[in-house]
């Protein structure tokens, strides 16, 4: 990666997040939010394009992951708390607004930010995760989704998911990435770096606590989303059905959907040129971010 990457510890919402920063300091701010079981480097294919287009990019290890703080307890990982971390990053950057791009759990946080903090987002891009409220209201339309979501129920158990994840040199975690993506998407060296992130003290339980906290978030309010929003979706996702992406747009006043028929859950790594083009085109068309 031929970029000048700056590694910073940024205080936000009562803890410290490790944030990789790059790009011109006066450029419009873009915040990239990774999912499970990722860390900041999942965005390495997007960083050069964003920086070349003049954006200032902040890429955190979200709370519980890799080099960021890992507060104890399941209640530390509810959706309002996770969103407050991102709002604190905007404040730390001295910006009123940012473009937010999220994948997997990072996309869940991005949905929530777009619904609850519309004045702070210039745009939102969602990658391969449906609107949480749309899932609950429309699950009867996609009954096979329950079979694909078995891991969410499994992650509610104490200690057993952590033990399975670690077994045989982290084979479960490696399969979660390489086994659900196109062949060659994750190199051996990249998988080893993921393992190093998972092996950080306290990281694995903190990562799984994001799932365990789902039942503690309760019935969160989900106002209609007015922020310019696009959904990018690989249709060969083995975790989430594409029909949910279509239903999610019903929650948006200004939304658009882009399917990639041959891509998986990891579409931002598999179709990087096309995804990067969508990101840049969409953000350029959004109203300028306010400072």
GILIN-V242776 format. One record per backbone hydrogen bond with DSSP energy under -0.5 kcal/mol. CO is the residue of the C=O (numbers start at 1). NH is the residue of the N-H. If there is no record, write none. Layout:
CO/NH + CO/NH
//
This chain:
1/3 + 3/5 + 5/7 + 6/8 + 6/21 + 8/10 + 8/19 + 9/11 + 10/17 + 12/15 + 15/12 + 16/69 + 17/10 + 17/19 + 18/61 + 19/8 + 20/59 + 21/6 + 22/57 + 24/27 + 28/56 + 29/99 + 30/58 + 31/33 + 31/101 + 32/34 + 32/60 + 33/103 + 35/38 + 39/42 + 40/43 + 41/44 + 43/46 + 43/47 + 44/48 + 46/50 + 47/51 + 48/52 + 49/53 + 50/55 + 51/54 + 55/57 + 56/30 + 57/22 + 58/32 + 59/20 + 60/62 + 62/65 + 65/68 + 69/64 + 73/76 + 74/77 + 75/78 + 78/82 + 79/83 + 80/84 + 81/85 + 82/86 + 83/87 + 84/88 + 85/89 + 86/90 + 87/91 + 88/92 + 89/93 + 90/94 + 90/95 + 91/94 + 98/122 + 98/123 + 99/31 + 100/125 + 101/33 + 102/127 + 103/106 + 104/107 + 104/108 + 105/109 + 106/110 + 107/111 + 108/112 + 109/113 + 110/114 + 111/115 + 112/116 + 113/117 + 117/120 + 117/121 + 118/121 + 120/98 + 120/122 + 123/100 + 124/230 + 125/102 + 126/128 + 126/232 + 127/104 + 131/135 + 132/136 + 133/137 + 134/138 + 135/139 + 138/141 + 138/142 + 139/142 + 142/145 + 143/146 + 144/147 + 144/148 + 145/149 + 147/150 + 149/152 + 149/153 + 150/154 + 151/155 + 153/156 + 154/157 + 158/160 + 159/163 + 160/164 + 161/165 + 162/166 + 163/167 + 164/172 + 165/173 + 166/170 + 167/171 + 170/174 + 171/175 + 172/176 + 173/177 + 174/178 + 174/179 + 175/179 + 177/180 + 178/181 + 180/265 + 182/185 + 185/187 + 187/191 + 188/192 + 189/193 + 190/194 + 191/195 + 192/196 + 193/197 + 194/198 + 195/199 + 197/200 + 198/204 + 200/203 + 202/206 + 203/207 + 204/208 + 205/209 + 206/210 + 207/210 + 208/211 + 208/212 + 209/213 + 211/214 + 212/215 + 213/216 + 213/217 + 214/217 + 218/220 + 224/226 + 225/253 + 225/254 + 228/124 + 229/256 + 230/126 + 231/258 + 232/128 + 233/235 + 233/260 + 234/237 + 241/244 + 242/245 + 242/246 + 243/247 + 244/248 + 245/249 + 246/249 + 247/250 + 248/251 + 249/252 + 251/225 + 254/229 + 256/231 + 258/233 + 260/235 + 260/263 + 263/236 + 264/267 + 266/269 + 266/270 + 267/271 + 271/275 + 272/276 + 273/277 + 274/278 + 275/279 + 276/280 + 277/281 + 278/282 + 279/283 + 280/284 + 281/285 + 282/286 + 290/97
//
